Amino acid sequence: MAELPPKTGGLGRTQTLRLAVTLTGAAILLASALGILRGPAPQEAPPGEAPRASPAPPIPKVPKAQAARPLSRAPAASPLSRAETAHEALHATVVPVGPEDEIPLPESPNPLPQVNDPIEPEKPQTARWRLGKTERITELLDRDVRRLELERDEAGARGDAGERQRLDILIRREQTRLANLREDIAKLAAQAAAEPPEP
């Protein structure tokens, strides 16, 4: 007997089977988790014995034939109430402290204030200080122009006219900035010479 194609509005046979297997697996996991949570309360060990962990309940196995059957509806699981969760938290396992265990000290409600290093006062921005900064910027910009000139020459040797033109434009801009900085250096040098010496 040939299979009919699935209707566009409903689920196909394969999709229904997948959904059924997924829902069955989820129900099994939920049931086993609830079984573990609602397990018997731990019994206290005699004073001379170390506490033993109770074995976990076995996970129920579902036969393959039952897992393959499609379910009409997934069983609704009742969520744990807040009272049950609080009950579980109250009956937590307590491990006794051994002689070699280090017990951390409780945090102080008023911690000591952190002491920072003192902030050094900023140097006055005198003409001599501005001259030094401008000379350093000029030195770095001059080095950048020399690097761009080498890249331009390499682009010309490769025959890359577009890259050579782009680098030419960059070099002209940087050379204009260098000329302005050199004029500023001359002015600042005159101002720095007129300033009193630093203490």
C-alpha atoms as a printed R data frame, in Angstrom:
    type eleno elety resid chain resno      x      y       z
1   ATOM     1    CA   MET     A     1  0.000  0.000   0.000
2   ATOM     2    CA   ALA     A     2  1.470  3.321  -1.059
3   ATOM     3    CA   GLU     A     3  1.909  6.059   1.537
4   ATOM     4    CA   LEU     A     4 -0.140  9.162   1.078
5   ATOM     5    CA   PRO     A     5  1.731 12.454   1.123
6   ATOM     6    CA   PRO     A     6  1.232 14.391   4.364
7   ATOM     7    CA   LYS     A     7 -1.388 17.095   4.406
8   ATOM     8    CA   THR     A     8 -0.011 20.613   4.376
9   ATOM     9    CA   GLY     A     9 -1.959 21.652   7.486
10  ATOM    10    CA   GLY     A    10 -1.021 18.651   9.698
11  ATOM    11    CA   LEU     A    11  2.047 16.699  10.721
12  ATOM    12    CA   GLY     A    12  3.465 13.927   8.576
13  ATOM    13    CA   ARG     A    13  3.948 10.407   9.884
14  ATOM    14    CA   THR     A    14  7.700 10.874  10.402
15  ATOM    15    CA   GLN     A    15  7.199 14.170  12.186
16  ATOM    16    CA   THR     A    16  4.545 12.656  14.446
17  ATOM    17    CA   LEU     A    17  6.889  9.769  15.294
18  ATOM    18    CA   ARG     A    18  9.742 12.147  16.096
19  ATOM    19    CA   LEU     A    19  7.465 14.276  18.264
20  ATOM    20    CA   ALA     A    20  6.225 11.192  20.122
21  ATOM    21    CA   VAL     A    21  9.768  9.945  20.815
22  ATOM    22    CA   THR     A    22 10.853 13.385  21.983
23  ATOM    23    CA   LEU     A    23  7.872 13.802  24.300
24  ATOM    24    CA   THR     A    24  8.314 10.302  25.720
25  ATOM    25    CA   GLY     A    25 11.985 10.990  26.460
26  ATOM    26    CA   ALA     A    26 11.103 14.289  28.133
27  ATOM    27    CA   ALA     A    27  8.447 12.576  30.262
28  ATOM    28    CA   ILE     A    28 10.946  9.894  31.364
29  ATOM    29    CA   LEU     A    29 13.548 12.491  32.311
30  ATOM    30    CA   LEU     A    30 10.984 14.523  34.234
31  ATOM    31    CA   ALA     A    31  9.687 11.454  36.068
32  ATOM    32    CA   SER     A    32 13.201 10.367  37.064
33  ATOM    33    CA   ALA     A    33 14.099 13.885  38.242
34  ATOM    34    CA   LEU     A    34 10.949 14.057  40.370
35  ATOM    35    CA   GLY     A    35 11.695 10.584  41.755
36  ATOM    36    CA   ILE     A    36 15.169 11.679  42.817
37  ATOM    37    CA   LEU     A    37 13.878 14.878  44.389
38  ATOM    38    CA   ARG     A    38 11.085 13.112  46.282
39  ATOM    39    CA   GLY     A    39 13.276 10.189  47.361
40  ATOM    40    CA   PRO     A    40 13.455  8.974  50.964
41  ATOM    41    CA   ALA     A    41 14.909 11.404  53.523
42  ATOM    42    CA   PRO     A    42 18.581 10.661  54.332
43  ATOM    43    CA   GLN     A    43 19.078  8.735  57.554
44  ATOM    44    CA   GLU     A    44 21.552  9.998  60.069
45  ATOM    45    CA   ALA     A    45 24.644  7.839  60.517
46  ATOM    46    CA   PRO     A    46 25.781  6.684  63.955
47  ATOM    47    CA   PRO     A    47 28.338  9.021  65.590
48  ATOM    48    CA   GLY     A    48 31.337  6.783  64.776
49  ATOM    49    CA   GLU     A    49 30.545  6.333  61.072
50  ATOM    50    CA   ALA     A    50 30.990  8.715  58.174
51  ATOM    51    CA   PRO     A    51 27.757  9.710  56.405
52  ATOM    52    CA   ARG     A    52 26.981  7.530  53.390
53  ATOM    53    CA   ALA     A    53 25.329  8.721  50.236
54  ATOM    54    CA   SER     A    54 22.046  7.023  49.464
55  ATOM    55    CA   PRO     A    55 21.973  5.223  46.105
56  ATOM    56    CA   ALA     A    56 20.014  6.909  43.364
57  ATOM    57    CA   PRO     A    57 16.765  5.178  42.378
58  ATOM    58    CA   PRO     A    58 17.035  3.191  39.138
59  ATOM    59    CA   ILE     A    59 15.830  4.895  35.986
60  ATOM    60    CA   PRO     A    60 12.805  3.083  34.575
61  ATOM    61    CA   LYS     A    61 13.369  1.564  31.151
62  ATOM    62    CA   VAL     A    62 10.768  2.036  28.449
63  ATOM    63    CA   PRO     A    63 10.355 -0.738  25.885
64  ATOM    64    CA   LYS     A    64 11.113  0.275  22.306
65  ATOM    65    CA   ALA     A    65  7.619 -0.621  21.125
66  ATOM    66    CA   GLN     A    66  6.087  1.732  23.684
67  ATOM    67    CA   ALA     A    67  8.528  4.529  22.807
68  ATOM    68    CA   ALA     A    68  7.641  4.262  19.117
69  ATOM    69    CA   ARG     A    69  3.886  4.614  19.685
70  ATOM    70    CA   PRO     A    70  2.681  8.166  19.075
71  ATOM    71    CA   LEU     A    71  1.284  9.949  22.087
72  ATOM    72    CA   SER     A    72 -1.838 11.972  21.761
73  ATOM    73    CA   ARG     A    73 -0.809 14.380  24.496
74  ATOM    74    CA   ALA     A    74  2.180 14.793  26.811
75  ATOM    75    CA   PRO     A    75  1.421 14.235  30.491
76  ATOM    76    CA   ALA     A    76  1.426 17.469  32.442
77  ATOM    77    CA   ALA     A    77  3.860 17.354  35.374
78  ATOM    78    CA   SER     A    78  3.050 19.232  38.532
79  ATOM    79    CA   PRO     A    79  5.878 21.676  39.371
80  ATOM    80    CA   LEU     A    80  7.424 21.641  42.824
81  ATOM    81    CA   SER     A    81  5.904 24.156  45.156
82  ATOM    82    CA   ARG     A    82  8.010 26.660  47.053
83  ATOM    83    CA   ALA     A    83  7.335 24.840  50.328
84  ATOM    84    CA   GLU     A    84  8.728 21.561  48.928
85  ATOM    85    CA   THR     A    85 11.809 23.364  47.593
86  ATOM    86    CA   ALA     A    86 12.382 24.966  51.004
87  ATOM    87    CA   HIS     A    87 11.929 21.538  52.664
88  ATOM    88    CA   GLU     A    88 14.642 20.084  50.396
89  ATOM    89    CA   ALA     A    89 16.983 22.983  51.227
90  ATOM    90    CA   LEU     A    90 16.520 22.419  54.981
91  ATOM    91    CA   HIS     A    91 17.508 18.743  54.721
92  ATOM    92    CA   ALA     A    92 20.809 19.283  52.920
93  ATOM    93    CA   THR     A    93 23.789 17.030  53.648
94  ATOM    94    CA   VAL     A    94 26.124 18.511  56.263
95  ATOM    95    CA   VAL     A    95 29.799 17.568  56.096
96  ATOM    96    CA   PRO     A    96 31.701 17.763  59.402
97  ATOM    97    CA   VAL     A    97 34.777 20.013  59.512
98  ATOM    98    CA   GLY     A    98 38.070 18.132  59.741
99  ATOM    99    CA   PRO     A    99 41.156 19.267  61.672
100 ATOM   100    CA   GLU     A   100 43.081 20.053  58.448
101 ATOM   101    CA   ASP     A   101 40.255 22.116  56.917
102 ATOM   102    CA   GLU     A   102 40.695 25.890  56.765
103 ATOM   103    CA   ILE     A   103 37.646 27.855  57.778
104 ATOM   104    CA   PRO     A   104 37.435 31.237  56.031
105 ATOM   105    CA   LEU     A   105 36.979 34.268  58.226
106 ATOM   106    CA   PRO     A   106 33.681 36.109  57.829
107 ATOM   107    CA   GLU     A   107 33.829 39.283  55.809
108 ATOM   108    CA   SER     A   108 34.088 42.454  57.814
109 ATOM   109    CA   PRO     A   109 31.064 44.743  57.497
110 ATOM   110    CA   ASN     A   110 33.435 47.754  57.459
111 ATOM   111    CA   PRO     A   111 36.411 46.916  55.212
112 ATOM   112    CA   LEU     A   112 39.520 49.060  55.432
113 ATOM   113    CA   PRO     A   113 39.648 51.848  52.873
114 ATOM   114    CA   GLN     A   114 42.065 51.295  50.024
115 ATOM   115    CA   VAL     A   115 45.049 53.640  50.032
116 ATOM   116    CA   ASN     A   116 46.014 54.863  46.556
117 ATOM   117    CA   ASP     A   117 49.345 56.271  45.505
118 ATOM   118    CA   PRO     A   118 49.412 60.053  45.502
119 ATOM   119    CA   ILE     A   119 48.811 61.681  42.125
120 ATOM   120    CA   GLU     A   120 51.803 63.589  40.926
121 ATOM   121    CA   PRO     A   121 51.050 67.176  39.994
122 ATOM   122    CA   GLU     A   122 50.949 67.858  36.274
123 ATOM   123    CA   LYS     A   123 53.930 69.670  34.853
124 ATOM   124    CA   PRO     A   124 53.174 73.209  33.748
125 ATOM   125    CA   GLN     A   125 52.693 73.470  30.008
126 ATOM   126    CA   THR     A   126 55.364 76.019  29.397
127 ATOM   127    CA   ALA     A   127 56.782 76.996  25.993
128 ATOM   128    CA   ARG     A   128 59.763 74.726  26.711
129 ATOM   129    CA   TRP     A   129 57.379 71.791  27.395
130 ATOM   130    CA   ARG     A   130 55.345 72.488  24.213
131 ATOM   131    CA   LEU     A   131 58.602 72.757  22.231
132 ATOM   132    CA   GLY     A   132 59.672 69.274  23.365
133 ATOM   133    CA   LYS     A   133 56.304 67.764  22.460
134 ATOM   134    CA   THR     A   134 56.237 69.439  19.045
135 ATOM   135    CA   GLU     A   135 59.787 68.280  18.276
136 ATOM   136    CA   ARG     A   136 58.815 64.687  19.132
137 ATOM   137    CA   ILE     A   137 55.703 64.831  16.901
138 ATOM   138    CA   THR     A   138 57.802 66.276  14.065
139 ATOM   139    CA   GLU     A   139 60.354 63.485  14.413
140 ATOM   140    CA   LEU     A   140 57.659 60.781  14.218
141 ATOM   141    CA   LEU     A   141 55.912 62.441  11.272
142 ATOM   142    CA   ASP     A   142 59.219 62.770   9.397
143 ATOM   143    CA   ARG     A   143 59.860 59.034   9.898
144 ATOM   144    CA   ASP     A   144 56.351 58.294   8.584
145 ATOM   145    CA   VAL     A   145 56.955 60.373   5.444
146 ATOM   146    CA   ARG     A   146 60.190 58.472   4.704
147 ATOM   147    CA   ARG     A   147 58.302 55.155   5.067
148 ATOM   148    CA   LEU     A   148 55.546 56.367   2.707
149 ATOM   149    CA   GLU     A   149 58.151 57.454   0.140
150 ATOM   150    CA   LEU     A   150 59.684 53.947   0.187
151 ATOM   151    CA   GLU     A   151 56.237 52.377  -0.281
152 ATOM   152    CA   ARG     A   152 55.541 54.776  -3.162
153 ATOM   153    CA   ASP     A   153 58.792 53.785  -4.871
154 ATOM   154    CA   GLU     A   154 57.963 50.081  -4.443
155 ATOM   155    CA   ALA     A   155 54.485 50.643  -5.915
156 ATOM   156    CA   GLY     A   156 56.073 52.436  -8.903
157 ATOM   157    CA   ALA     A   157 58.512 49.527  -9.406
158 ATOM   158    CA   ARG     A   158 55.570 47.070  -9.404
159 ATOM   159    CA   GLY     A   159 53.695 49.219 -11.910
160 ATOM   160    CA   ASP     A   160 50.806 49.900  -9.507
161 ATOM   161    CA   ALA     A   161 49.830 53.397 -10.658
162 ATOM   162    CA   GLY     A   162 46.757 53.660  -8.399
163 ATOM   163    CA   GLU     A   163 48.709 52.872  -5.212
164 ATOM   164    CA   ARG     A   164 51.531 55.210  -6.265
165 ATOM   165    CA   GLN     A   165 49.041 58.062  -6.761
166 ATOM   166    CA   ARG     A   166 47.379 57.401  -3.384
167 ATOM   167    CA   LEU     A   167 50.745 57.435  -1.613
168 ATOM   168    CA   ASP     A   168 51.755 60.661  -3.427
169 ATOM   169    CA   ILE     A   169 48.657 62.399  -2.036
170 ATOM   170    CA   LEU     A   170 49.403 61.138   1.498
171 ATOM   171    CA   ILE     A   171 53.031 62.273   1.280
172 ATOM   172    CA   ARG     A   172 52.023 65.783   0.166
173 ATOM   173    CA   ARG     A   173 49.593 66.090   3.097
174 ATOM   174    CA   GLU     A   174 52.196 64.909   5.610
175 ATOM   175    CA   GLN     A   175 54.836 67.263   4.169
176 ATOM   176    CA   THR     A   176 52.422 70.206   4.580
177 ATOM   177    CA   ARG     A   177 51.903 69.231   8.223
178 ATOM   178    CA   LEU     A   178 55.674 68.938   8.686
179 ATOM   179    CA   ALA     A   179 56.209 72.452   7.299
180 ATOM   180    CA   ASN     A   180 53.605 73.850   9.746
181 ATOM   181    CA   LEU     A   181 55.193 72.011  12.663
182 ATOM   182    CA   ARG     A   182 58.653 73.347  11.780
183 ATOM   183    CA   GLU     A   183 57.245 76.895  11.803
184 ATOM   184    CA   ASP     A   184 55.722 76.189  15.255
185 ATOM   185    CA   ILE     A   185 59.079 74.859  16.468
186 ATOM   186    CA   ALA     A   186 60.814 78.095  15.435
187 ATOM   187    CA   LYS     A   187 58.214 80.196  17.325
188 ATOM   188    CA   LEU     A   188 58.301 77.961  20.414
189 ATOM   189    CA   ALA     A   189 62.112 77.981  20.472
190 ATOM   190    CA   ALA     A   190 62.051 81.794  20.646
191 ATOM   191    CA   GLN     A   191 59.437 81.694  23.454
192 ATOM   192    CA   ALA     A   192 61.357 79.016  25.369
193 ATOM   193    CA   ALA     A   193 64.549 81.084  25.212
194 ATOM   194    CA   ALA     A   194 62.689 84.028  26.785
195 ATOM   195    CA   GLU     A   195 61.286 81.898  29.639
196 ATOM   196    CA   PRO     A   196 63.032 81.759  33.014
197 ATOM   197    CA   PRO     A   197 64.886 78.504  33.732
198 ATOM   198    CA   GLU     A   198 62.916 75.748  35.420
199 ATOM   199    CA   PRO     A   199 63.549 75.285  39.152
